[in-house]
Amino acid sequence: MADTVQTDADDKARARALSDFRGGDAARAAAEPLIDFLTGEIADFERENGIDWDTPVDHDTLRRVWKMSAERGFYSYLLPKDLGGQGLSVADICAVREAALMTGSVLASHVLGDLSGPPRVGHLFKQASPHQVDTFLKPIQTADLAVCFALTEAGAGSDAASIKTRAEKTADGYRLNGVKRFISGGSFADVAIVLAVTDAEAGPRGISAFFIDLHSEGASKRVDYEVLSGKGAHADLVFEDVIVPEANLIGEEGTGFRLGMARISVNRLLHCSTMMGFARLALDLSIERAGGRQQFGRPIGSFQAIQHMLADMATDLYAGRSMMFDAARRLDAGHDIRAEASMCKLFCAENGFRIADRAMQVHGGVGLLKGGPIEYIFRNLRTFRIVTGTSEIQKNTVAKALLDRAG
């Protein structure tokens, strides 16, 4: 009986994930086996290991998940075909990512390598040397190494160009000193892509990018804090006289800041697909709750107050998804979407969190429970109003882009 109930739940999750799918035929063909994996083998893995939305997953368990995903081809799934991926457009990638999160799989982001794997370095294959491809990028693709991107510092958040970490030239390479703060994926990373100042007089043109082996002498991690979205994924990276071989410099000196910012519009859109995936899941679960929860002798969904909350959630979701897919298709067509990407990030972050807030209201006390999806989605979507540029920074970017176009 329990097996039948669980099978029904997994089938329901699969149907939910593929409902209102906005990708094309290639995207759907890519999404279906991924959804089967998440609602089948990964769902079983989560149950067997007691993983819920409030569980800090230990690094050995995560590495097992990454390996499982890499062996089945999903870890590099969203990269170009020549890198082992599906070669999907940005719009189709958004659709696949959104569907993956709609399964309700706790480990969906890890299966796609969001915090540790190929999506974080796919764009570097064009800039990396053959040595760097063999030493770092290919092992990241096979889940033999986990990677993080280290830009943020205590005094350099929104003002990324003001970083203080220094890489001083030596006879054999560079000597790295500095501290990177709040680095997502940093706690379990083996390798970091670190932006550091190589010419203090050149401003942003004096910033370079390096592959840094986090097991090097002088490199350490601080994990003595917990962020709102959960424990275990973030860390401060500390570099004290770390010797960096010259072969680890990515591209040329002074190109690091441009390298770090090159995909910012794409990254903001991809973050929108995460936000909208979680927001859709929150709305779906709220509709179920409204239909099943009884108060005063009838379902709470029959009360106008609940109906209005659901209507507002659905409206915000429709607007956010429409913006995201429109911007993605513009990007695929070759347009400059600096303004549109920031508009999407701003809208999806602010209104995605409003959806989560209303979902918690619809769920009542159940929504407050640790280990459940609503409480986790609420915490997670709140962080997106800050990460990859605060809402205020997005407004600055939109206004500047509009004025530049007018000038």
C-alpha positions in Angstrom: 0.0 0.0 0.0 2.8 2.4 0.9 4.6 1.6 -2.3 1.5 2.3 -4.3 1.0 5.7 -2.6 4.6 6.6 -3.2 4.4 5.6 -6.9 1.3 7.8 -7.2 3.1 10.7 -5.6 6.1 10.3 -8.0 3.8 10.1 -11.0 2.0 13.2 -9.8 5.4 15.0 -9.5 6.3 14.0 -13.0 3.0 15.3 -14.4 3.3 18.6 -12.5 6.9 19.1 -13.8 5.9 18.8 -17.4 2.7 20.8 -17.2 2.5 24.1 -19.0 6.0 23.4 -20.4 7.2 26.4 -22.4 10.2 24.9 -24.2 10.3 23.6 -27.7 10.4 20.0 -29.0 14.1 19.6 -28.3 13.7 21.0 -24.8 10.8 18.6 -24.0 12.8 15.6 -25.4 15.6 16.7 -23.0 13.3 17.4 -20.0 11.5 14.0 -20.0 14.4 11.7 -19.1 15.7 14.3 -16.6 12.3 14.4 -14.9 12.1 10.6 -14.9 15.5 10.5 -13.2 14.5 13.1 -10.6 11.1 11.5 -9.8 12.5 7.9 -9.9 16.1 7.2 -8.9 16.8 10.5 -7.2 13.5 10.4 -5.3 14.4 6.9 -4.0 17.8 8.2 -3.1 16.3 11.1 -1.1 14.0 8.7 0.8 16.7 6.1 1.5 19.1 8.8 2.9 16.5 10.8 4.8 17.0 13.9 2.8 14.4 16.6 3.1 14.2 20.4 2.5 16.0 21.2 5.9 18.7 18.5 5.6 22.3 19.7 5.2 23.6 17.1 2.9 27.1 16.0 3.7 29.8 16.3 1.0 30.3 12.6 0.4 26.6 12.2 -0.3 26.6 15.1 -2.7 29.6 13.7 -4.5 27.6 10.5 -5.0 24.7 12.5 -6.5 27.1 14.4 -8.8 28.6 11.2 -10.0 25.2 9.6 -10.6 24.2 12.6 -12.6 27.5 12.8 -14.6 27.3 9.1 -15.4 23.8 9.6 -16.9 24.8 12.8 -18.8 22.6 15.2 -16.8 25.5 17.0 -15.1 26.6 18.6 -18.4 23.1 18.5 -19.8 22.6 22.3 -20.3 25.9 22.9 -22.0 26.6 23.1 -25.8 26.6 19.8 -27.7 30.4 19.9 -28.3 30.8 19.9 -24.5 28.6 17.0 -23.9 25.3 18.9 -23.4 22.0 19.1 -25.3 22.8 22.3 -27.2 19.6 24.0 -26.1 18.8 27.6 -26.6 18.7 29.9 -23.5 14.8 29.8 -23.6 14.8 26.0 -23.7 17.4 25.9 -20.8 15.1 28.0 -18.7 12.2 25.7 -19.5 14.1 22.6 -18.5 15.5 24.1 -15.3 12.0 25.3 -14.3 10.6 21.8 -14.9 13.3 20.2 -12.9 12.5 22.3 -9.8 8.8 21.7 -10.3 9.4 18.0 -9.5 9.9 19.0 -5.9 13.2 17.1 -5.8 15.4 18.5 -3.0 18.5 17.5 -5.0 17.4 18.8 -8.4 19.9 21.7 -8.4 22.7 19.4 -7.5 21.8 17.0 -10.3 22.1 19.9 -12.7 25.5 21.0 -11.2 24.2 24.5 -10.3 26.5 24.9 -7.2 29.4 22.7 -8.2 29.6 21.7 -11.8 29.7 22.3 -15.5 27.1 25.1 -15.7 29.5 27.2 -13.7 32.4 26.8 -16.1 30.9 25.9 -19.5 31.7 29.4 -20.9 35.3 29.1 -19.9 36.2 26.4 -22.4 36.7 29.1 -25.0 39.2 31.0 -22.8 40.9 28.2 -21.0 44.2 26.8 -22.1 44.5 23.1 -23.1 46.3 22.5 -19.7 43.4 24.2 -17.9 40.8 22.2 -19.8 42.5 18.9 -18.9 43.4 19.8 -15.3 40.3 21.6 -14.2 37.4 21.7 -16.7 37.1 18.1 -17.7 37.4 16.8 -14.1 34.6 19.2 -13.2 32.5 17.8 -16.0 33.0 14.2 -14.7 32.3 15.3 -11.1 35.8 14.4 -10.0 36.3 18.1 -8.9 33.7 20.6 -7.6 34.1 24.2 -8.5 32.9 27.6 -7.1 33.2 31.2 -8.4 34.8 33.5 -5.9 34.3 37.2 -6.5 32.4 38.7 -3.4 34.4 40.1 -0.5 33.3 41.8 2.8 33.8 45.2 1.2 33.0 44.4 -2.4 29.5 43.1 -2.9 27.5 45.2 -5.4 30.7 47.2 -6.1 32.5 44.1 -7.6 35.3 46.2 -9.1 36.5 47.2 -5.6 37.9 43.8 -4.6 41.0 43.8 -2.5 42.3 40.2 -3.0 45.8 40.6 -4.5 47.7 38.3 -6.8 51.4 39.6 -6.9 53.6 38.5 -9.7 56.6 36.3 -8.8 59.3 34.6 -10.7 57.2 31.4 -11.0 53.7 32.7 -11.1 51.7 34.6 -8.5 51.3 34.9 -4.7 47.6 35.2 -3.7 46.3 36.9 -0.5 42.8 37.9 0.4 39.4 36.6 1.7 36.4 35.9 -0.4 33.0 36.1 1.4 29.7 34.2 1.2 30.9 31.9 -1.7 28.1 29.6 -2.8 29.4 26.1 -3.2 32.6 27.1 -1.4 32.2 24.6 1.4 32.5 21.6 -0.8 34.6 23.0 -3.7 38.0 21.6 -4.7 38.7 24.4 -7.1 37.8 28.1 -7.2 37.7 30.6 -10.0 39.1 33.6 -8.1 39.1 37.2 -9.2 42.1 39.1 -7.8 43.9 42.4 -8.4 47.1 42.2 -10.4 47.4 45.9 -11.2 46.1 48.2 -8.4 46.4 51.3 -10.6 44.2 50.0 -13.5 40.8 49.7 -11.9 38.6 47.0 -13.4 41.3 46.4 -16.1 43.7 45.4 -13.3 41.6 42.4 -12.2 42.6 38.9 -13.4 41.0 35.5 -13.0 42.7 32.3 -11.8 42.0 28.7 -11.2 42.9 28.0 -7.6 43.4 24.6 -6.1 41.6 24.9 -2.7 43.8 22.2 -1.3 46.9 24.3 -1.8 49.1 25.3 1.1 47.8 28.6 2.5 44.2 28.1 1.3 41.5 27.5 3.9 37.8 27.8 4.4 35.6 29.3 7.1 32.2 27.7 7.5 31.3 29.0 10.9 28.0 30.7 9.8 24.7 29.7 8.2 22.9 31.7 5.6 19.1 32.0 5.3 18.8 29.5 2.4 20.4 26.7 4.5 23.5 25.3 6.1 26.4 23.7 4.4 26.8 25.3 1.0 28.5 28.6 1.7 32.0 29.4 2.9 34.6 32.1 3.1 37.7 31.3 1.2 40.9 32.5 2.9 44.2 32.8 0.9 47.4 33.4 2.7 50.5 33.5 0.5 49.1 30.9 -1.8 51.5 30.1 -4.6 49.6 30.1 -7.9 51.3 28.7 -11.1 51.3 31.1 -14.0 49.5 28.3 -16.0 46.5 28.9 -13.8 45.9 32.4 -15.1 42.7 32.4 -17.2 43.2 34.3 -20.4 45.4 37.4 -20.0 46.1 39.6 -17.1 43.5 42.3 -16.7 40.7 40.4 -18.4 39.3 38.8 -15.2 36.6 41.4 -14.5 35.3 41.3 -18.1 35.3 37.5 -17.9 33.3 37.5 -14.7 30.8 40.0 -16.1 30.5 38.5 -19.6 27.6 36.2 -18.9 25.9 38.2 -16.3 22.7 38.7 -18.4 22.5 35.0 -19.1 23.1 34.2 -15.4 20.4 36.5 -14.3 17.9 34.8 -16.6 18.9 31.4 -15.4 18.4 32.5 -11.9 14.9 33.6 -12.9 14.2 30.0 -14.1 15.1 28.9 -10.5 12.9 31.5 -9.0 10.0 30.7 -11.3 10.4 27.0 -10.8 10.1 27.4 -7.0 7.3 29.9 -7.3 5.3 27.5 -9.6 5.8 24.7 -7.1 4.6 26.9 -4.3 1.5 27.9 -6.2 0.8 24.3 -7.1 1.1 23.1 -3.5 -1.1 26.0 -2.4 -3.8 25.1 -4.8 -3.7 21.5 -3.4 -3.8 22.8 0.1 -6.7 25.1 -0.6 -8.7 22.2 -2.1 -7.9 19.7 0.7 -7.8 21.7 3.9 -11.2 22.0 5.7 -12.2 24.9 7.9 -15.7 25.7 9.1 -17.0 22.7 7.3 -15.7 23.5 3.8 -12.4 23.7 1.9 -10.4 26.9 2.6 -10.3 27.4 -1.2 -14.0 28.4 -1.1 -13.1 31.5 1.0 -12.7 34.6 -1.1 -9.6 35.7 0.9 -7.8 32.5 -0.1 -9.1 32.8 -3.7 -7.7 36.3 -4.0 -4.3 35.1 -2.7 -4.2 32.3 -5.3 -5.2 34.8 -8.0 -2.5 37.2 -7.1 0.1 34.4 -7.0 -0.9 33.1 -10.4 -0.9 36.6 -11.9 2.6 37.4 -10.6 3.8 34.0 -11.8 2.3 34.5 -15.3 3.9 37.9 -15.6 7.3 36.7 -14.4 7.4 33.7 -16.6 6.3 35.7 -19.6 9.1 38.2 -19.1 11.7 35.5 -18.6 10.9 33.6 -21.8 10.5 36.8 -23.8 14.0 38.0 -22.7 15.5 34.6 -23.3 14.2 34.4 -26.8 15.4 38.0 -27.5 18.9 36.8 -26.3 18.7 33.7 -28.5 17.9 36.1 -31.5 21.1 38.0 -30.8 19.7 41.1 -29.1 21.3 43.0 -26.3 19.2 42.2 -23.2 21.1 44.0 -20.5 18.0 46.0 -19.5 15.6 43.1 -20.0 17.6 40.6 -18.0 17.8 43.0 -15.1 14.1 43.7 -15.4 13.4 40.0 -15.2 15.7 39.5 -12.2 14.1 42.4 -10.4 10.5 41.3 -11.1 11.0 37.6 -10.5 12.9 38.1 -7.3 10.5 40.6 -5.8 7.3 38.8 -7.0 8.6 35.3 -6.6 9.1 36.1 -2.9 5.6 37.5 -2.8 4.3 34.2 -4.1 6.2 32.3 -1.5 4.9 34.6 1.2 1.3 34.1 0.1 1.9 30.3 -0.2 3.0 30.3 3.5 -0.2 32.2 4.4 -2.4 29.7 2.5 -0.6 26.8 4.2 -0.9 28.3 7.7 1.0 26.5 10.4 2.0 23.6 8.1 3.9 26.2 5.9 6.1 27.0 8.9 7.4 23.5 9.3 11.1 22.9 8.8 11.8 20.1 6.3 8.8 21.0 4.2 8.9 22.7 0.7 7.0 25.9 1.6 9.3 27.0 4.4 12.3 26.2 2.3 11.0 28.0 -0.8 10.2 31.1 1.4 13.7 31.2 2.7 15.3 30.5 -0.7 13.3 33.0 -2.7 14.1 35.8 -0.1 17.8 35.4 -0.9 17.3 36.0 -4.6 16.4 39.6 -3.8 20.1 40.0 -2.9 22.2 37.4 -4.8 23.7 38.2 -8.3 22.9 41.9 -7.8 20.3 43.3 -5.3 17.0 44.6 -6.6 18.3 48.1 -6.2 21.3 47.3 -8.4 19.0 45.8 -11.0 17.1 49.1 -11.1 20.4 51.0 -11.6 21.3 48.6 -14.5 17.9 49.0 -16.2 18.0 52.8 -15.9 21.6 53.0 -17.3 20.8 50.7 -20.2 17.7 52.8 -21.1 19.7 56.0 -21.0 22.5 54.5 -23.0 20.1 53.4 -25.7 18.5 56.9 -25.8 22.0 58.5 -26.1 
